[in-house]
Amino acid sequence: MSNTRTIILDEIVPAKEAWGGTIRRGQRLRIIDCKGRQAVDFLCYNMHDKEERYSAPNTVKDAGTNT
């Protein structure tokens, strides 16, 4: 198995701007704070079932790391 990765999109999103896209199974999304001290509001949904979504507060609560 090869350990190489193909970059599909490399984009800088200005502060206070939005970005949207589709991440397919097997792909990865990496968010990098280029300038530091920024917050990222992040929402993602299963494109086939909008009821299935990522929830940061629920993830923290379920992990028991809400300190």
NORQUI-V259947 format. One record per helix or strand. SS is the DSSP state (@ for helix, = for strand). FROM is the first residue (numbers start at 1). LEN is the number of residues. If there is no record, write none. Layout:
{{SS:FROM:LEN} {SS:FROM:LEN}}
This chain:
{{=:45:2} {=:49:5} {@:56:8}}
